[in-house]
Amino acid sequence: MGWFFGFKLHLVNSERGELPSVMLTPGNVDDREPLPALAKRLKGKLFGDKGYIGSRSCGGKACG
């Protein structure tokens, strides 16, 4: 893919606008890699764009 400089900010926000989980990763990290750590303490449904959704992405939780 070549060189990439920068960072990605991964956020989880609740229906109340709270940020229960936040993670900063280098720009070359796959979007799915931090997902298990971001969703570890969450309960309920987890929604994301196609970059996050996949059978291994949700670590046993239902992805919607």
DRENBAKOL-660605 format. One record per atom (N, C-alpha, C): residue number from 1; x, y negated, z; atom name; chain. Coordinates in Angstrom, 2 decimals, always signed. Example, Ala and Ser with C-alpha at 12.3 -4.5 7.8 and 13.67 -1.06 7.14 Angstrom:
+-----+---------+---------+---------+------+-----+
: seq :      px :      py :      pz : atom : mol :
+-----+---------+---------+---------+------+-----+
:   1 :  +13.19 :   +5.69 :   +7.80 :    N :   A :
:   1 :  +12.30 :   +4.50 :   +7.80 :   CA :   A :
:   1 :  +13.20 :   +3.30 :   +7.80 :    C :   A :
:   2 :  +12.85 :   +2.25 :   +7.08 :    N :   A :
:   2 :  +13.67 :   +1.06 :   +7.14 :   CA :   A :
:   2 :  +12.90 :   -0.03 :   +7.87 :    C :   A :
+-----+---------+---------+---------+------+-----+
***
This chain:
+-----+---------+---------+---------+------+-----+
: seq :      px :      py :      pz : atom : mol :
+-----+---------+---------+---------+------+-----+
:   1 :   +0.80 :   +1.19 :   +0.00 :    N :   A :
:   1 :   +0.00 :   +0.00 :   +0.00 :   CA :   A :
:   1 :   +0.85 :   -1.26 :   +0.00 :    C :   A :
:   2 :   +2.06 :   -1.17 :   +0.38 :    N :   A :
:   2 :   +2.89 :   -2.35 :   +0.40 :   CA :   A :
:   2 :   +2.97 :   -2.97 :   +1.78 :    C :   A :
:   3 :   +3.45 :   -4.18 :   +1.83 :    N :   A :
:   3 :   +3.66 :   -4.88 :   +3.09 :   CA :   A :
:   3 :   +2.42 :   -5.65 :   +3.50 :    C :   A :
:   4 :   +2.18 :   -5.68 :   +4.79 :    N :   A :
:   4 :   +1.08 :   -6.47 :   +5.33 :   CA :   A :
:   4 :   +1.54 :   -7.05 :   +6.66 :    C :   A :
:   5 :   +1.40 :   -8.32 :   +6.83 :    N :   A :
:   5 :   +1.76 :   -8.99 :   +8.08 :   CA :   A :
:   5 :   +0.50 :   -9.55 :   +8.70 :    C :   A :
:   6 :   +0.31 :   -9.30 :   +9.95 :    N :   A :
:   6 :   -0.86 :   -9.83 :  +10.63 :   CA :   A :
:   6 :   -1.43 :   -8.84 :  +11.61 :    C :   A :
:   7 :   -2.59 :   -9.17 :  +12.12 :    N :   A :
:   7 :   -3.25 :   -8.37 :  +13.13 :   CA :   A :
:   7 :   -4.73 :   -8.22 :  +12.80 :    C :   A :
:   8 :   -5.35 :   -7.21 :  +13.38 :    N :   A :
:   8 :   -6.79 :   -7.02 :  +13.27 :   CA :   A :
:   8 :   -7.38 :   -7.09 :  +14.66 :    C :   A :
:   9 :   -8.49 :   -7.77 :  +14.77 :    N :   A :
:   9 :   -9.21 :   -7.86 :  +16.02 :   CA :   A :
:   9 :  -10.44 :   -6.96 :  +15.91 :    C :   A :
:  10 :  -10.51 :   -5.95 :  +16.77 :    N :   A :
:  10 :  -11.63 :   -5.01 :  +16.79 :   CA :   A :
:  10 :  -12.49 :   -5.36 :  +18.00 :    C :   A :
:  11 :  -13.77 :   -5.61 :  +17.74 :    N :   A :
:  11 :  -14.70 :   -6.03 :  +18.79 :   CA :   A :
:  11 :  -15.89 :   -5.10 :  +18.86 :    C :   A :
:  12 :  -16.39 :   -4.91 :  +20.06 :    N :   A :
:  12 :  -17.69 :   -4.28 :  +20.26 :   CA :   A :
:  12 :  -18.52 :   -5.30 :  +21.00 :    C :   A :
:  13 :  -19.70 :   -5.62 :  +20.44 :    N :   A :
:  13 :  -20.55 :   -6.56 :  +21.14 :   CA :   A :
:  13 :  -21.90 :   -5.92 :  +21.43 :    C :   A :
:  14 :  -22.50 :   -6.32 :  +22.52 :    N :   A :
:  14 :  -23.78 :   -5.77 :  +22.94 :   CA :   A :
:  14 :  -24.92 :   -6.60 :  +22.37 :    C :   A :
:  15 :  -26.13 :   -6.10 :  +22.58 :    N :   A :
:  15 :  -27.31 :   -6.84 :  +22.11 :   CA :   A :
:  15 :  -27.47 :   -8.16 :  +22.85 :    C :   A :
:  16 :  -26.80 :   -8.31 :  +23.98 :    N :   A :
:  16 :  -26.85 :   -9.56 :  +24.76 :   CA :   A :
:  16 :  -25.71 :  -10.51 :  +24.39 :    C :   A :
:  17 :  -24.88 :  -10.13 :  +23.45 :    N :   A :
:  17 :  -23.78 :  -10.98 :  +23.03 :   CA :   A :
:  17 :  -22.52 :  -10.82 :  +23.86 :    C :   A :
:  18 :  -22.50 :   -9.82 :  +24.75 :    N :   A :
:  18 :  -21.32 :   -9.56 :  +25.57 :   CA :   A :
:  18 :  -20.28 :   -8.80 :  +24.76 :    C :   A :
:  19 :  -19.03 :   -8.88 :  +25.17 :    N :   A :
:  19 :  -17.94 :   -8.15 :  +24.52 :   CA :   A :
:  19 :  -17.39 :   -7.11 :  +25.49 :    C :   A :
:  20 :  -18.00 :   -5.92 :  +25.54 :    N :   A :
:  20 :  -17.53 :   -4.91 :  +26.49 :   CA :   A :
:  20 :  -16.21 :   -4.27 :  +26.11 :    C :   A :
:  21 :  -15.79 :   -4.40 :  +24.86 :    N :   A :
:  21 :  -14.55 :   -3.76 :  +24.43 :   CA :   A :
:  21 :  -13.90 :   -4.59 :  +23.31 :    C :   A :
:  22 :  -12.61 :   -4.85 :  +23.48 :    N :   A :
:  22 :  -11.84 :   -5.64 :  +22.52 :   CA :   A :
:  22 :  -10.46 :   -5.02 :  +22.38 :    C :   A :
:  23 :   -9.95 :   -4.96 :  +21.14 :    N :   A :
:  23 :   -8.62 :   -4.42 :  +20.92 :   CA :   A :
:  23 :   -7.95 :   -5.15 :  +19.75 :    C :   A :
:  24 :   -6.69 :   -5.43 :  +19.89 :    N :   A :
:  24 :   -5.89 :   -6.07 :  +18.85 :   CA :   A :
:  24 :   -4.89 :   -5.04 :  +18.34 :    C :   A :
:  25 :   -4.85 :   -4.83 :  +17.02 :    N :   A :
:  25 :   -3.92 :   -3.86 :  +16.43 :   CA :   A :
:  25 :   -3.12 :   -4.54 :  +15.31 :    C :   A :
:  26 :   -1.97 :   -3.96 :  +14.95 :    N :   A :
:  26 :   -1.24 :   -4.46 :  +13.78 :   CA :   A :
:  26 :   -2.10 :   -4.30 :  +12.53 :    C :   A :
:  27 :   -1.87 :   -5.10 :  +11.55 :    N :   A :
:  27 :   -2.66 :   -5.09 :  +10.33 :   CA :   A :
:  27 :   -2.62 :   -3.80 :   +9.54 :    C :   A :
:  28 :   -1.59 :   -2.98 :   +9.73 :    N :   A :
:  28 :   -1.48 :   -1.75 :   +8.95 :   CA :   A :
:  28 :   -2.11 :   -0.54 :   +9.63 :    C :   A :
:  29 :   -2.80 :   -0.72 :  +10.75 :    N :   A :
:  29 :   -3.46 :   +0.38 :  +11.44 :   CA :   A :
:  29 :   -4.84 :   +0.61 :  +10.82 :    C :   A :
:  30 :   -5.17 :   +1.89 :  +10.57 :    N :   A :
:  30 :   -6.47 :   +2.26 :  +10.03 :   CA :   A :
:  30 :   -7.57 :   +1.80 :  +10.99 :    C :   A :
:  31 :   -8.67 :   +1.28 :  +10.46 :    N :   A :
:  31 :   -9.76 :   +0.76 :  +11.29 :   CA :   A :
:  31 :  -10.36 :   +1.81 :  +12.21 :    C :   A :
:  32 :  -10.31 :   +3.08 :  +11.81 :    N :   A :
:  32 :  -10.90 :   +4.14 :  +12.63 :   CA :   A :
:  32 :  -10.04 :   +4.55 :  +13.80 :    C :   A :
:  33 :   -8.76 :   +4.25 :  +13.78 :    N :   A :
:  33 :   -7.85 :   +4.70 :  +14.83 :   CA :   A :
:  33 :   -8.20 :   +4.16 :  +16.23 :    C :   A :
:  34 :   -8.52 :   +2.88 :  +16.40 :    N :   A :
:  34 :   -8.84 :   +2.39 :  +17.75 :   CA :   A :
:  34 :  -10.27 :   +2.69 :  +18.21 :    C :   A :
:  35 :  -11.11 :   +3.23 :  +17.33 :    N :   A :
:  35 :  -12.51 :   +3.43 :  +17.67 :   CA :   A :
:  35 :  -12.76 :   +4.30 :  +18.90 :    C :   A :
:  36 :  -12.10 :   +5.44 :  +19.06 :    N :   A :
:  36 :  -12.36 :   +6.24 :  +20.27 :   CA :   A :
:  36 :  -12.08 :   +5.47 :  +21.56 :    C :   A :
:  37 :  -11.03 :   +4.69 :  +21.58 :    N :   A :
:  37 :  -10.71 :   +3.90 :  +22.78 :   CA :   A :
:  37 :  -11.74 :   +2.78 :  +22.98 :    C :   A :
:  38 :  -12.21 :   +2.18 :  +21.90 :    N :   A :
:  38 :  -13.20 :   +1.11 :  +21.99 :   CA :   A :
:  38 :  -14.54 :   +1.62 :  +22.51 :    C :   A :
:  39 :  -14.91 :   +2.84 :  +22.11 :    N :   A :
:  39 :  -16.23 :   +3.39 :  +22.44 :   CA :   A :
:  39 :  -16.23 :   +4.29 :  +23.67 :    C :   A :
:  40 :  -15.10 :   +4.46 :  +24.30 :    N :   A :
:  40 :  -14.96 :   +5.43 :  +25.40 :   CA :   A :
:  40 :  -15.98 :   +5.24 :  +26.52 :    C :   A :
:  41 :  -16.21 :   +4.02 :  +26.95 :    N :   A :
:  41 :  -17.10 :   +3.77 :  +28.09 :   CA :   A :
:  41 :  -18.49 :   +3.30 :  +27.67 :    C :   A :
:  42 :  -18.81 :   +3.36 :  +26.39 :    N :   A :
:  42 :  -20.10 :   +2.88 :  +25.92 :   CA :   A :
:  42 :  -21.17 :   +3.96 :  +26.03 :    C :   A :
:  43 :  -22.41 :   +3.53 :  +26.22 :    N :   A :
:  43 :  -23.56 :   +4.43 :  +26.23 :   CA :   A :
:  43 :  -24.56 :   +3.92 :  +25.23 :    C :   A :
:  44 :  -25.30 :   +4.84 :  +24.63 :    N :   A :
:  44 :  -26.30 :   +4.45 :  +23.65 :   CA :   A :
:  44 :  -25.79 :   +4.65 :  +22.24 :    C :   A :
:  45 :  -26.37 :   +3.94 :  +21.31 :    N :   A :
:  45 :  -26.01 :   +4.09 :  +19.90 :   CA :   A :
:  45 :  -24.84 :   +3.18 :  +19.56 :    C :   A :
:  46 :  -24.08 :   +3.63 :  +18.58 :    N :   A :
:  46 :  -22.92 :   +2.88 :  +18.10 :   CA :   A :
:  46 :  -23.09 :   +2.67 :  +16.60 :    C :   A :
:  47 :  -23.10 :   +1.43 :  +16.17 :    N :   A :
:  47 :  -23.27 :   +1.10 :  +14.76 :   CA :   A :
:  47 :  -22.00 :   +0.45 :  +14.25 :    C :   A :
:  48 :  -21.67 :   +0.71 :  +12.99 :    N :   A :
:  48 :  -20.50 :   +0.09 :  +12.39 :   CA :   A :
:  48 :  -20.59 :   +0.12 :  +10.88 :    C :   A :
:  49 :  -19.70 :   -0.60 :  +10.22 :    N :   A :
:  49 :  -19.71 :   -0.56 :   +8.76 :   CA :   A :
:  49 :  -19.03 :   +0.73 :   +8.30 :    C :   A :
:  50 :  -19.02 :   +0.97 :   +7.01 :    N :   A :
:  50 :  -18.49 :   +2.23 :   +6.47 :   CA :   A :
:  50 :  -17.04 :   +2.48 :   +6.81 :    C :   A :
:  51 :  -16.28 :   +1.45 :   +7.13 :    N :   A :
:  51 :  -14.88 :   +1.62 :   +7.51 :   CA :   A :
:  51 :  -14.73 :   +2.35 :   +8.84 :    C :   A :
:  52 :  -15.76 :   +2.31 :   +9.68 :    N :   A :
:  52 :  -15.71 :   +2.94 :  +11.00 :   CA :   A :
:  52 :  -16.48 :   +4.25 :  +11.07 :    C :   A :
:  53 :  -17.51 :   +4.41 :  +10.26 :    N :   A :
:  53 :  -18.39 :   +5.57 :  +10.38 :   CA :   A :
:  53 :  -17.80 :   +6.79 :   +9.68 :    C :   A :
:  54 :  -17.78 :   +7.90 :  +10.40 :    N :   A :
:  54 :  -17.32 :   +9.17 :   +9.87 :   CA :   A :
:  54 :  -17.48 :  +10.24 :  +10.92 :    C :   A :
:  55 :  -17.42 :  +11.50 :  +10.53 :    N :   A :
:  55 :  -17.67 :  +12.58 :  +11.47 :   CA :   A :
:  55 :  -16.67 :  +12.60 :  +12.62 :    C :   A :
:  56 :  -15.39 :  +12.26 :  +12.36 :    N :   A :
:  56 :  -14.41 :  +12.26 :  +13.45 :   CA :   A :
:  56 :  -14.31 :  +10.93 :  +14.15 :    C :   A :
:  57 :  -14.90 :   +9.90 :  +13.60 :    N :   A :
:  57 :  -14.74 :   +8.55 :  +14.15 :   CA :   A :
:  57 :  -15.40 :   +8.36 :  +15.51 :    C :   A :
:  58 :  -16.52 :   +9.03 :  +15.74 :    N :   A :
:  58 :  -17.31 :   +8.73 :  +16.93 :   CA :   A :
:  58 :  -16.99 :   +9.61 :  +18.12 :    C :   A :
:  59 :  -16.09 :  +10.54 :  +17.98 :    N :   A :
:  59 :  -15.68 :  +11.36 :  +19.12 :   CA :   A :
:  59 :  -16.83 :  +12.05 :  +19.82 :    C :   A :
:  60 :  -17.76 :  +12.60 :  +19.04 :    N :   A :
:  60 :  -18.88 :  +13.32 :  +19.63 :   CA :   A :
:  60 :  -20.11 :  +12.46 :  +19.88 :    C :   A :
:  61 :  -20.00 :  +11.15 :  +19.75 :    N :   A :
:  61 :  -21.16 :  +10.27 :  +19.93 :   CA :   A :
:  61 :  -21.89 :  +10.16 :  +18.60 :    C :   A :
:  62 :  -23.17 :   +9.86 :  +18.68 :    N :   A :
:  62 :  -23.96 :   +9.70 :  +17.45 :   CA :   A :
:  62 :  -23.64 :   +8.35 :  +16.82 :    C :   A :
:  63 :  -23.14 :   +8.38 :  +15.60 :    N :   A :
:  63 :  -22.89 :   +7.15 :  +14.86 :   CA :   A :
:  63 :  -24.11 :   +6.83 :  +14.03 :    C :   A :
:  64 :  -24.50 :   +5.58 :  +13.99 :    N :   A :
:  64 :  -25.69 :   +5.22 :  +13.23 :   CA :   A :
:  64 :  -25.40 :   +4.20 :  +12.19 :    C :   A :
+-----+---------+---------+---------+------+-----+
***
